[in-house]
């Protein structure tokens, strides 16, 4: 798995982690097409985990939630997803994962590591400005955030 970028969102007080790679491209009008390429970013190895640790620990006082999105993280090997989520759990902040998949398609072990999951493909025929859930503005009406704990 490759880490494409990180950023902090002031509007949601969320530390965002972007992974690259989206094998299928079903979301016409996807806002992150540059992350479809699996080769974007740096391999999530020990050095990148040290980088993440530095970024999170130095901003922990302003981080209220950690978001993992991409690309499509659920196309990555399950073991790598679990490793990342276990790493993030140590910070005791709610974790939300953004995916195009529906909740019933997500591995139960992965779900058990999350506090929230945003499910559903971006659908430009269902664009909306008022689909706000748990403080996140979702782009299309078919998308839903589930609170898991």
Order of alpha helices (4+ residues) and beta strands (2+ residues): beta-beta-beta-alpha-beta-alpha-beta-alpha-beta-beta-beta-beta
